[in-house]
Amino acid sequence: MRILVALVGLMVSLVACADAQTPAKYEEGKHYVVLDNPVRTSSADKIEVTEVFWYGCGHCFHFEPLVKAWKEKQADDVAFVRSPAMWNKAMELHARAFYTAAALNVLDTMHDPLFDAMNVRKKRLASEDEIAELFVANGVDAANFAKVFNSFGVTGKVRQADARARSYRITGTPELVVDGKYRISTRAAGGQQEMLDVADFLVAKIRAERAK
């Protein structure tokens, strides 16, 4: 019996040593980047995963079904948020469209039509009037849209998103930022599904660190 117990103990020790020596599946600097200055998240109680996107980005358009399915599988301690990128005036208009939809509580209604307009129907959405037309076509009152689109609240959200993307040091879209600390790009991860796999790895890493 003592010999059996000793053998079991030895096997457990060997397995533990093997696990300790097994390299992480994803590596810092290779599959993801650690930000020099972490960016504050919306809630310290959640592990926040942020997608930086642009409605006019074809890669973001194709990423959308993947990220939606991924979001549905997340535990309650994970918060998924979207943050529009903007490198020019046109992208700022599209960011305004995103935050206007959120302010009017029609983001679930407008998110896909905004993507479809730019990627399927090849609309540029290069003016407020063109964006307003799309909102009205999807049931939003024109006066309410006009009131919110250039409102102080939406302007503030747009400025915050721009500052956030700069702090993330975004290099393209779509990109993911996990807990304001880790940035994942399609190129580094090896593909769009791989981006989500790396995000899962980092979420598990953060969850384990918080449990200690």
N, C-alpha and C positions, 0 to 999 in steps of 0.2 A: 504494500500500500504506500509506504514512504517513497519507494522508487517511482511509483506511478505519479504521485503528487509532485515529486521533483521534476519528472519529465514534463508534466503539464505546465509547471512554472517556467521551465526552460523554454518551452514552445511559445508561451505568452510573451516572454522577454524578447525572443527572437523576432516575433511578429511586430512588437512595439518598436524594436530597433530598425526593422525594415521600413516601417511606416515613417519613422523619423528621418530616414535617409532618402526616402522617395521624394524627388523634386516636385515642386508645385506644378500643376498642369499648365498654368499660365504665369508668365514671368513679367515682373515690372521692367519697363523699358523696352520690352519686346512686344507684348500683347496689349499693354496699357501703360499710361503715363501717370505718375504721381505728381499732382500739382504742387508747385513750390509754396503757394499760399492757398490753403483751403478756402473755399467759398461757402459762406453761411447758407444753410438749407432752410426750408420753410418750417420744418418741425424737427426738433432734436430727438423726439420720441420715435421717429420713423427713419428707416433707411431709404433715403431719397434717390431715385433714379431719374435723371433729367434727360430728355431727348431734345437736342438742339436741331431744329429743322427749318425748312423753307418750303412754302407751298409750291413754288416754282421748280423745286428740285426733283428731277425724275427719280433719283436714287431714294429720296425720302418717300415719294409716291409708292414705289415698290416695297419699301421697308414697312409701310403702314400696316398691311395685313399681319406681318410677322410680329410687330411690336404690340398690336392689339391682342393677338392670341397669347403672347408672353405676359402681358399685363393681367389677363384673366386668371392666370395660374399662380399669381404671387400671393404670399401670405399677408396677413393683416399688418405686419410690421414694415411692409414695403410701400412707399408712396411713389407713384409714377406721375411725373409732371412734364409738360412740354414747354419749351422756351424758343420762340422764333429767333432766327439769326437775321441780321441785317447789315449788309455791307454797302448799301446804296439806298437812294430815296425810294425806289420801287419796292425794295424789300421792307422798308419802313412802313409803307402803305399796307403791305401784307401782314406785317406784325400788328398794325392797327386793326386790321380786319379780324385777326385772331382774338385780340383783347376786347374788341367791340362785341363779338359773338359771345365771349365769356361774360361780359357785363350785362348783356341782354338775356343771359341764360339760354342761349340757342347754340352753344358750341357743339353739342351732339348733333344738332341739325345741320350746321353749316360747315363743319370740319371736312367732311368728304366732298361736298359740292365745291369748296374752295380748291381742294386738290384736283378734282375732276376738271374744273374749269381751266386750270392752267396746264394740266398734263394730258388730258383726253381731248378737250375741245380747243386747246391751244390759245386760250384767251390770255392776254398779257396782264389784265387787271392793273393797268398802269395809271388809273385815276380813281378818285373817290367816287365819281359818278358811275364808273363801270362796276366797282365793288358794290355800290348801293343797289344797282340793278340786279346783281346776283342775290343779294340779301332779300330784296323785295320779291323776287321770283320764288324764293323759298319761304315766303310767308311773314317776313319781317316788315313792320310798318316803316315807311320811308321817313317819317318825321322822327320816330324813335331812333332810327339808324343815324340820321344826321346829327341829332342831339348828342349821341354817345361817341361817335367816331372821333370827333376832335375835342372830347371832354378832357378835363384836367385829370380825371382818374385814368383814362386810357393812355394819355400822354405820359403819365408817371410810370405805368406798367411797361410801356415801350422803352422808356429810358432805362428802367431797371433791367430789362431783358438784354439791352445792348451792353450795359455795363457788365452783366453776368457773363455774356459770351466772351467779352474781352478778358475777363478774369479767368475764364476757362481756357483761354488761348486756343479757341476753336480754329481748326485748319480747314474744315469743310463741313458739309452736311450729307447725311445725318451723322451725328456723333452722340455718344452717351457719356454722362458724367454721373458717377456713383458717389453718393453722400458728400458731394462737393469736394472730393479728394482725388478721384481717379477718372481720367478721361480715356475713352475708348473710341478709336476710329475704325472704319471699315478696313482700311489698308493694314493697320497693325494687327487687328483681330484675325484677318484672313477672309472676311466676308460678312454679310449682314446677319445671318444666323449665328455666326461665330461671335459677333458683337454681343448678342444676347447671352451666349454661353459664358463669355468673359464676365458679363454683368452678374450672372448667377454665381459665378465663382467669387466675385468680390462681395456680393451681398452675403454669401455664406461666411466669408472671411470676417466681415464687419460684425455679423451676428455672433460669431464665436468669440470675437474680441470683447464684445459688450457683455457676454455671459460670464466672463471671468471675474 
